[in-house]
Amino acid sequence: MEAYVFVSTTNPGPRAAVQAIRKFDGIVRVDALFGGPPVVVVVQADVLTALDAVIDRIVDLPMVTDTETHIIRCIHDDQERRTE
């Protein structure tokens, strides 16, 4: 299971948030963005509770002011579905 986590930070704070989040287990990718929110993270875990634990670590960072999480729903086209 994967999720996009959009992270709002204090200013300055995006660079510090990216550097801190990259060290966490369960992080697939973390990038700073131009425009808001300033950081987007792709989180991966086997179960929802593990995903939630990673997100809790992000929320606990001192420069993080808010997060918005979207669980990724994988959609396969008809051709992929037939071969599975």
N, CA, C and O atoms as CSV, one atom per row, in Angstrom:
chain,resi,resn,atom,element,x,y,z
A,1,MET,N,N,0.850,-1.157,0.000
A,1,MET,CA,C,0.000,0.000,0.000
A,1,MET,C,C,0.904,1.231,0.000
A,1,MET,O,O,1.922,1.284,0.689
A,2,GLU,N,N,0.494,2.221,-0.799
A,2,GLU,CA,C,1.255,3.461,-0.880
A,2,GLU,C,C,0.321,4.652,-0.712
A,2,GLU,O,O,-0.885,4.561,-0.940
A,3,ALA,N,N,0.914,5.768,-0.306
A,3,ALA,CA,C,0.140,6.999,-0.151
A,3,ALA,C,C,1.007,8.192,-0.527
A,3,ALA,O,O,2.226,8.183,-0.357
A,4,TYR,N,N,0.333,9.225,-1.047
A,4,TYR,CA,C,0.958,10.527,-1.215
A,4,TYR,C,C,0.664,11.315,0.046
A,4,TYR,O,O,-0.481,11.378,0.493
A,5,VAL,N,N,1.694,11.917,0.620
A,5,VAL,CA,C,1.516,12.776,1.783
A,5,VAL,C,C,2.009,14.165,1.392
A,5,VAL,O,O,3.191,14.361,1.108
A,6,PHE,N,N,1.092,15.117,1.381
A,6,PHE,CA,C,1.430,16.496,1.076
A,6,PHE,C,C,1.712,17.189,2.402
A,6,PHE,O,O,0.882,17.169,3.312
A,7,VAL,N,N,2.882,17.797,2.504
A,7,VAL,CA,C,3.378,18.315,3.782
A,7,VAL,C,C,3.547,19.827,3.713
A,7,VAL,O,O,4.250,20.343,2.845
A,8,SER,N,N,2.903,20.525,4.627
A,8,SER,CA,C,3.106,21.971,4.787
A,8,SER,C,C,4.122,22.181,5.899
A,8,SER,O,O,4.125,21.460,6.898
A,9,THR,N,N,4.980,23.171,5.716
A,9,THR,CA,C,6.047,23.424,6.688
A,9,THR,C,C,6.117,24.897,7.039
A,9,THR,O,O,5.518,25.749,6.382
A,10,THR,N,N,6.859,25.169,8.085
A,10,THR,CA,C,7.192,26.551,8.411
A,10,THR,C,C,8.130,27.068,7.322
A,10,THR,O,O,8.616,26.295,6.497
A,11,ASN,N,N,8.379,28.361,7.324
A,11,ASN,CA,C,9.287,28.929,6.348
A,11,ASN,C,C,10.415,29.645,7.062
A,11,ASN,O,O,10.125,30.572,7.818
A,12,PRO,N,N,11.670,29.293,6.884
A,12,PRO,CA,C,12.136,28.192,6.043
A,12,PRO,C,C,11.869,26.852,6.732
A,12,PRO,O,O,11.780,26.790,7.958
A,13,GLY,N,N,11.745,25.822,5.972
A,13,GLY,CA,C,11.477,24.511,6.530
A,13,GLY,C,C,11.400,23.388,5.524
A,13,GLY,O,O,11.657,22.238,5.883
A,14,PRO,N,N,11.049,23.676,4.248
A,14,PRO,CA,C,10.948,22.569,3.305
A,14,PRO,C,C,12.240,21.764,3.151
A,14,PRO,O,O,12.194,20.535,3.121
A,15,ARG,N,N,13.362,22.417,3.056
A,15,ARG,CA,C,14.635,21.699,2.871
A,15,ARG,C,C,14.918,20.800,4.073
A,15,ARG,O,O,15.304,19.642,3.910
A,16,ALA,N,N,14.727,21.329,5.270
A,16,ALA,CA,C,14.961,20.536,6.485
A,16,ALA,C,C,13.984,19.367,6.569
A,16,ALA,O,O,14.354,18.272,6.992
A,17,ALA,N,N,12.742,19.600,6.167
A,17,ALA,CA,C,11.746,18.529,6.197
A,17,ALA,C,C,12.128,17.421,5.222
A,17,ALA,O,O,12.083,16.245,5.582
A,18,VAL,N,N,12.500,17.773,4.007
A,18,VAL,CA,C,12.906,16.777,3.011
A,18,VAL,C,C,14.081,15.959,3.531
A,18,VAL,O,O,14.069,14.731,3.437
A,19,GLN,N,N,15.088,16.620,4.074
A,19,GLN,CA,C,16.271,15.920,4.568
A,19,GLN,C,C,15.928,14.975,5.717
A,19,GLN,O,O,16.468,13.871,5.782
A,20,ALA,N,N,15.049,15.382,6.615
A,20,ALA,CA,C,14.658,14.543,7.746
A,20,ALA,C,C,13.800,13.360,7.299
A,20,ALA,O,O,14.018,12.231,7.738
A,21,ILE,N,N,12.831,13.618,6.431
A,21,ILE,CA,C,11.899,12.581,5.995
A,21,ILE,C,C,12.614,11.500,5.191
A,21,ILE,O,O,12.245,10.330,5.282
A,22,ARG,N,N,13.615,11.858,4.415
A,22,ARG,CA,C,14.356,10.870,3.609
A,22,ARG,C,C,15.008,9.788,4.475
A,22,ARG,O,O,15.301,8.699,3.980
A,23,LYS,N,N,15.230,10.062,5.719
A,23,LYS,CA,C,15.883,9.105,6.626
A,23,LYS,C,C,14.911,8.071,7.199
A,23,LYS,O,O,15.349,7.072,7.769
A,24,PHE,N,N,13.610,8.289,7.060
A,24,PHE,CA,C,12.620,7.389,7.655
A,24,PHE,C,C,12.447,6.122,6.823
A,24,PHE,O,O,12.499,6.164,5.594
A,25,ASP,N,N,12.241,5.007,7.498
A,25,ASP,CA,C,11.868,3.771,6.823
A,25,ASP,C,C,10.485,3.949,6.213
A,25,ASP,O,O,9.645,4.661,6.763
A,26,GLY,N,N,10.251,3.306,5.086
A,26,GLY,CA,C,8.942,3.363,4.452
A,26,GLY,C,C,8.782,4.485,3.454
A,26,GLY,O,O,7.720,4.626,2.848
A,27,ILE,N,N,9.823,5.291,3.270
A,27,ILE,CA,C,9.756,6.406,2.329
A,27,ILE,C,C,10.234,5.937,0.959
A,27,ILE,O,O,11.359,5.456,0.819
A,28,VAL,N,N,9.381,6.077,-0.043
A,28,VAL,CA,C,9.741,5.731,-1.415
A,28,VAL,C,C,10.412,6.921,-2.074
A,28,VAL,O,O,11.426,6.776,-2.756
A,29,ARG,N,N,9.837,8.109,-1.865
A,29,ARG,CA,C,10.359,9.324,-2.473
A,29,ARG,C,C,9.861,10.529,-1.694
A,29,ARG,O,O,8.745,10.520,-1.174
A,30,VAL,N,N,10.683,11.561,-1.614
A,30,VAL,CA,C,10.277,12.828,-1.017
A,30,VAL,C,C,10.893,13.958,-1.834
A,30,VAL,O,O,12.087,13.945,-2.132
A,31,ASP,N,N,10.065,14.933,-2.191
A,31,ASP,CA,C,10.518,16.039,-3.029
A,31,ASP,C,C,9.984,17.359,-2.508
A,31,ASP,O,O,8.883,17.437,-1.963
A,32,ALA,N,N,10.796,18.403,-2.689
A,32,ALA,CA,C,10.331,19.766,-2.446
A,32,ALA,C,C,9.665,20.255,-3.729
A,32,ALA,O,O,10.083,19.896,-4.829
A,33,LEU,N,N,8.636,21.068,-3.580
A,33,LEU,CA,C,7.882,21.573,-4.719
A,33,LEU,C,C,7.922,23.092,-4.762
A,33,LEU,O,O,8.054,23.747,-3.728
A,34,PHE,N,N,7.808,23.646,-5.956
A,34,PHE,CA,C,7.546,25.067,-6.085
A,34,PHE,C,C,6.040,25.220,-5.974
A,34,PHE,O,O,5.293,24.498,-6.635
A,35,GLY,N,N,5.593,26.140,-5.157
A,35,GLY,CA,C,4.162,26.275,-4.897
A,35,GLY,C,C,3.790,25.441,-3.688
A,35,GLY,O,O,4.645,24.796,-3.082
A,36,GLY,N,N,2.519,25.455,-3.339
A,36,GLY,CA,C,2.125,24.754,-2.131
A,36,GLY,C,C,1.392,23.471,-2.444
A,36,GLY,O,O,0.771,23.357,-3.501
A,37,PRO,N,N,1.449,22.521,-1.564
A,37,PRO,CA,C,2.302,22.478,-0.378
A,37,PRO,C,C,3.765,22.300,-0.771
A,37,PRO,O,O,4.061,21.841,-1.874
A,38,PRO,N,N,4.670,22.659,0.118
A,38,PRO,CA,C,6.077,22.680,-0.261
A,38,PRO,C,C,6.763,21.314,-0.359
A,38,PRO,O,O,7.853,21.221,-0.925
A,39,VAL,N,N,6.154,20.255,0.177
A,39,VAL,CA,C,6.797,18.937,0.167
A,39,VAL,C,C,5.761,17.870,-0.161
A,39,VAL,O,O,4.633,17.918,0.330
A,40,VAL,N,N,6.151,16.900,-1.000
A,40,VAL,CA,C,5.312,15.735,-1.262
A,40,VAL,C,C,6.142,14.482,-0.987
A,40,VAL,O,O,7.319,14.399,-1.339
A,41,VAL,N,N,5.490,13.512,-0.347
A,41,VAL,CA,C,6.164,12.277,0.055
A,41,VAL,C,C,5.358,11.094,-0.466
A,41,VAL,O,O,4.128,11.104,-0.417
A,42,VAL,N,N,6.052,10.076,-0.963
A,42,VAL,CA,C,5.406,8.808,-1.277
A,42,VAL,C,C,5.838,7.830,-0.187
A,42,VAL,O,O,7.024,7.548,-0.014
A,43,VAL,N,N,4.846,7.322,0.539
A,43,VAL,CA,C,5.077,6.410,1.665
A,43,VAL,C,C,4.574,5.029,1.264
A,43,VAL,O,O,3.550,4.905,0.592
A,44,GLN,N,N,5.300,3.991,1.681
A,44,GLN,CA,C,4.901,2.622,1.372
A,44,GLN,C,C,4.957,1.774,2.638
A,44,GLN,O,O,5.886,1.887,3.437
A,45,ALA,N,N,3.935,0.915,2.808
A,45,ALA,CA,C,3.885,-0.003,3.946
A,45,ALA,C,C,3.010,-1.193,3.583
A,45,ALA,O,O,2.221,-1.133,2.640
A,46,ASP,N,N,3.157,-2.269,4.335
A,46,ASP,CA,C,2.371,-3.481,4.085
A,46,ASP,C,C,0.940,-3.358,4.586
A,46,ASP,O,O,0.017,-3.907,3.984
A,47,VAL,N,N,0.757,-2.639,5.686
A,47,VAL,CA,C,-0.571,-2.507,6.293
A,47,VAL,C,C,-0.813,-1.052,6.678
A,47,VAL,O,O,0.119,-0.257,6.798
A,48,LEU,N,N,-2.078,-0.727,6.866
A,48,LEU,CA,C,-2.456,0.655,7.175
A,48,LEU,C,C,-1.817,1.160,8.460
A,48,LEU,O,O,-1.418,2.323,8.525
A,49,THR,N,N,-1.709,0.324,9.476
A,49,THR,CA,C,-1.119,0.779,10.742
A,49,THR,C,C,0.348,1.163,10.563
A,49,THR,O,O,0.816,2.114,11.187
A,50,ALA,N,N,1.074,0.437,9.721
A,50,ALA,CA,C,2.479,0.773,9.467
A,50,ALA,C,C,2.583,2.066,8.664
A,50,ALA,O,O,3.468,2.887,8.907
A,51,LEU,N,N,1.676,2.241,7.706
A,51,LEU,CA,C,1.636,3.479,6.939
A,51,LEU,C,C,1.365,4.663,7.860
A,51,LEU,O,O,2.011,5.706,7.757
A,52,ASP,N,N,0.408,4.488,8.754
A,52,ASP,CA,C,0.052,5.529,9.713
A,52,ASP,C,C,1.229,5.873,10.626
A,52,ASP,O,O,1.417,7.037,10.980
A,53,ALA,N,N,2.015,4.880,11.006
A,53,ALA,CA,C,3.171,5.125,11.874
A,53,ALA,C,C,4.211,6.005,11.183
A,53,ALA,O,O,4.802,6.881,11.815
A,54,VAL,N,N,4.437,5.777,9.895
A,54,VAL,CA,C,5.382,6.617,9.143
A,54,VAL,C,C,4.850,8.044,9.055
A,54,VAL,O,O,5.600,9.003,9.240
A,55,ILE,N,N,3.570,8.181,8.775
A,55,ILE,CA,C,2.963,9.511,8.679
A,55,ILE,C,C,3.031,10.227,10.024
A,55,ILE,O,O,3.272,11.433,10.070
A,56,ASP,N,N,2.823,9.500,11.114
A,56,ASP,CA,C,2.954,10.101,12.452
A,56,ASP,C,C,4.351,10.662,12.680
A,56,ASP,O,O,4.499,11.717,13.296
A,57,ARG,N,N,5.375,9.972,12.193
A,57,ARG,CA,C,6.753,10.473,12.334
A,57,ARG,C,C,6.934,11.779,11.561
A,57,ARG,O,O,7.619,12.692,12.022
A,58,ILE,N,N,6.313,11.860,10.380
A,58,ILE,CA,C,6.382,13.095,9.593
A,58,ILE,C,C,5.697,14.232,10.344
A,58,ILE,O,O,6.243,15.329,10.454
A,59,VAL,N,N,4.506,13.966,10.857
A,59,VAL,CA,C,3.728,14.984,11.587
A,59,VAL,C,C,4.489,15.494,12.806
A,59,VAL,O,O,4.367,16.665,13.165
A,60,ASP,N,N,5.267,14.632,13.442
A,60,ASP,CA,C,5.994,15.009,14.651
A,60,ASP,C,C,7.214,15.891,14.405
A,60,ASP,O,O,7.786,16.418,15.359
A,61,LEU,N,N,7.623,16.062,13.156
A,61,LEU,CA,C,8.768,16.929,12.879
A,61,LEU,C,C,8.428,18.373,13.250
A,61,LEU,O,O,7.321,18.835,12.973
A,62,PRO,N,N,9.364,19.089,13.872
A,62,PRO,CA,C,9.056,20.439,14.355
A,62,PRO,C,C,8.708,21.447,13.260
A,62,PRO,O,O,7.972,22.400,13.516
A,63,MET,N,N,9.224,21.253,12.043
A,63,MET,CA,C,8.940,22.216,10.971
A,63,MET,C,C,7.648,21.916,10.214
A,63,MET,O,O,7.223,22.711,9.377
A,64,VAL,N,N,7.020,20.767,10.504
A,64,VAL,CA,C,5.786,20.384,9.812
A,64,VAL,C,C,4.588,21.022,10.499
A,64,VAL,O,O,4.407,20.884,11.708
A,65,THR,N,N,3.768,21.727,9.710
A,65,THR,CA,C,2.591,22.402,10.265
A,65,THR,C,C,1.292,21.693,9.913
A,65,THR,O,O,0.291,21.846,10.612
A,66,ASP,N,N,1.301,20.908,8.817
A,66,ASP,CA,C,0.078,20.221,8.401
A,66,ASP,C,C,0.436,19.146,7.387
A,66,ASP,O,O,1.449,19.245,6.695
A,67,THR,N,N,-0.409,18.114,7.303
A,67,THR,CA,C,-0.259,17.091,6.270
A,67,THR,C,C,-1.624,16.751,5.693
A,67,THR,O,O,-2.657,16.921,6.340
A,68,GLU,N,N,-1.600,16.269,4.467
A,68,GLU,CA,C,-2.803,15.758,3.823
A,68,GLU,C,C,-2.398,14.465,3.126
A,68,GLU,O,O,-1.500,14.461,2.285
A,69,THR,N,N,-3.064,13.369,3.480
A,69,THR,CA,C,-2.685,12.051,2.979
A,69,THR,C,C,-3.726,11.526,2.001
A,69,THR,O,O,-4.931,11.619,2.237
A,70,HIS,N,N,-3.230,10.969,0.892
A,70,HIS,CA,C,-4.091,10.344,-0.116
A,70,HIS,C,C,-3.545,8.950,-0.402
A,70,HIS,O,O,-2.451,8.813,-0.950
A,71,ILE,N,N,-4.295,7.922,-0.037
A,71,ILE,CA,C,-3.870,6.554,-0.306
A,71,ILE,C,C,-4.023,6.296,-1.796
A,71,ILE,O,O,-5.043,6.632,-2.399
A,72,ILE,N,N,-2.995,5.694,-2.378
A,72,ILE,CA,C,-2.970,5.445,-3.811
A,72,ILE,C,C,-3.827,4.223,-4.130
A,72,ILE,O,O,-3.676,3.160,-3.528
A,73,ARG,N,N,-4.711,4.400,-5.074
A,73,ARG,CA,C,-5.566,3.316,-5.561
A,73,ARG,C,C,-5.046,2.898,-6.933
A,73,ARG,O,O,-5.148,3.656,-7.897
A,74,CYS,N,N,-4.500,1.714,-7.018
A,74,CYS,CA,C,-3.913,1.229,-8.257
A,74,CYS,C,C,-5.026,0.777,-9.200
A,74,CYS,O,O,-5.845,-0.069,-8.842
A,75,ILE,N,N,-5.050,1.338,-10.391
A,75,ILE,CA,C,-6.048,0.985,-11.393
A,75,ILE,C,C,-5.314,0.396,-12.595
A,75,ILE,O,O,-4.449,1.040,-13.189
A,76,HIS,N,N,-5.672,-0.829,-12.940
A,76,HIS,CA,C,-5.057,-1.502,-14.082
A,76,HIS,C,C,-5.976,-1.376,-15.285
A,76,HIS,O,O,-7.198,-1.366,-15.141
A,77,ASP,N,N,-5.390,-1.280,-16.472
A,77,ASP,CA,C,-6.241,-1.284,-17.655
A,77,ASP,C,C,-6.668,-2.722,-17.956
A,77,ASP,O,O,-6.147,-3.654,-17.343
A,78,ASP,N,N,-7.584,-2.914,-18.866
A,78,ASP,CA,C,-8.133,-4.241,-19.163
A,78,ASP,C,C,-7.069,-5.234,-19.597
A,78,ASP,O,O,-7.150,-6.410,-19.242
A,79,GLN,N,N,-6.083,-4.795,-20.349
A,79,GLN,CA,C,-5.035,-5.691,-20.827
A,79,GLN,C,C,-4.211,-6.227,-19.658
A,79,GLN,O,O,-3.922,-7.423,-19.615
A,80,GLU,N,N,-3.831,-5.383,-18.723
A,80,GLU,CA,C,-3.064,-5.824,-17.553
A,80,GLU,C,C,-3.883,-6.787,-16.710
A,80,GLU,O,O,-3.345,-7.775,-16.209
A,81,ARG,N,N,-5.165,-6.521,-16.543
A,81,ARG,CA,C,-6.016,-7.336,-15.712
A,81,ARG,C,C,-6.120,-8.766,-16.277
A,81,ARG,O,O,-6.178,-9.726,-15.508
A,82,ARG,N,N,-6.143,-8.910,-17.585
A,82,ARG,CA,C,-6.253,-10.231,-18.208
A,82,ARG,C,C,-5.004,-11.080,-17.996
A,82,ARG,O,O,-5.089,-12.308,-17.983
A,83,THR,N,N,-3.838,-10.437,-17.830
A,83,THR,CA,C,-2.603,-11.187,-17.681
A,83,THR,C,C,-2.252,-11.493,-16.236
A,83,THR,O,O,-1.287,-12.211,-15.974
A,84,GLU,N,N,-3.013,-10.964,-15.302
A,84,GLU,CA,C,-2.704,-11.178,-13.882
A,84,GLU,C,C,-3.215,-12.522,-13.404
A,84,GLU,O,O,-3.043,-12.868,-12.235
